[in-house]
């Protein structure tokens, strides 16, 4: 998955949490089993339409908006919360980018000046400041075993049917 995040997104407010859906996604990396981890990602403020697209990035890949993530998931959106579990991820430092593709067209729709028309979020609930947050603001450490991250989708200007 290549997330359609652009460097020129602006922060907007988040919506409400109502229900949940879950999916488990294996990672593509193949390191030793001793270094494997599980990351449970809770995406909140999901609207009841389209797809939620999630990408897990290393520091090396994060700055490149066209890079393939270490792991990714595209799941049907349910109002409230969507849970994605990434398995067999090598221990390390990562960042998460997510957006809700309301019209399921495979990209983040933007308006004038690149302002997102669809909800988006980053690990550590980092908010953009005229551009995508840098890696230091979104990074989190992943250790062997189970890890979790919760992010809240931002951009309440997005509406059903956008």
N, C-alpha and C positions, 0 to 999 in steps of 0.2 A: 504494500500500500504506500503510495506517496501521498502524504497529507497535503492538502491544498492551502496550507497556511502561508500567509504573505508577511513580509516584514513590516507592513504598514497598518496592522490592525490596531484598533483603539479599544480601551476598556469600556464595558457596559455592565449593567447590573444583572443579577441572577434571579431565577424564578423559584417555584416551590417543589418539594419532594413528595410524591404520592404513592408510587408502586415500584416493583423491582422485576428485573429479568437478568439472567446470567448466562455466560458462555465461557468455555475453557478453550484456550488457544495454546498449542505448543510453539516454542520458539524454534527458529531455524538454526541457531548456533549449535555446534557439537563439541563441547568441552567435556572434561572428566565429570563423572557423576557426583563426586565429592563436592564440586563447586556449584552444583545446580541449586536453583531456588525456584520458589513459586511467588508470583506477585499478584495479589488480588487488588484489582482497580475498581473502585466504586465511582461511577459517574452520576452525579446528582443534578437535578433541575432539568430532566429530560422531558421534552414535549412528546405528545402521543402521535408522532408521524415520522416517516423517513427512516434513516439509518444513523447509528452512532458509529463514528470511525475513530479508532484509537491507535496511536503509534508509540512504541517504546524506542527511545534513541540513546545511543552512547554519546559521550561528549564529542567524539570525532565526527559523528554523523549529524548531530543536532543542528549545527549552523546551516547545513545544506538543505534548503527547502525541497530539493528534488531527490534527496537520498532515500534509499529503501531502509525502513526501520529494522532494528534487531528483531522485533516481533510486532505484529499488528492484528487488529480484529475489526471487522465490519459486522455490526449486529443490528437487528431490527430494534427500533426505538419503542420503548414503552414509557408511558407517563411516569415520571418520578425518578427512579434509580435504575441504572443498568450496571451489572457487575460483570467484569471480564477478568478471567484468571489466565495469566501467562505462566506456563510451566517450562521447566528445564532451561531457565535463563541463567547464564553464567553470573556469578557474584560480580559486583562492580558498581559503578555510578551511572545513573540513567536519568532521563527526563521523559515525561509523557506529554504528548499533544493529543487533543481530542476535539472533534467538532460534530455537531449534529447536522447531517445532510438532509434537511427537511424535504427537499424535492427529489432525493435519491439520484442526483445527476452526476455523482462521483467527484464533485469539487465543492469547495467553500465558495458560496456566492457572495460577492461584495458589491457595494454601491459606489457612489461618488467618492473619490479619494481612497478607494480600497477599504472602506469601512465595512466590516462583516455584516451580512444580512442574516447569517445563521449563527446559532449558539456555538461557543468554543470554550476550551479550557486547557489549563496546563497543570502539571504536577505542582504540589505545594500551593495550589490556588493562586499562583502568580498572576498578577494583572499586567497586561501590556501597558506601556507608556509610550505611545506613538509608534511602537514597533513591537515585534515579538520579543518576549522577555529573554535575556541572555541566559546561557546555560547555568551560571552561578545562582540565578534566582529560581530555577526550576529543578535543579539536580537533587537527587536523593540516593542514599547508599542502599544497596541490596546485598544482604548477607545470606549464606546458605540457610535453607529452611523457608518458612513462610514469611512474606513481607506484605504490607498493604499500603495503599495510597487512596485517598479520596480527593476528588476534584469536583468543583461545582461549575457547570456550564454557565458562561456569562453571555449577555446580549439579550435582554428582554425585549428589544425592539423587533426581534424575529417573531412572526406570528404564524399561526397555522395557516397553510395555504400560500405561504410566501414563495 
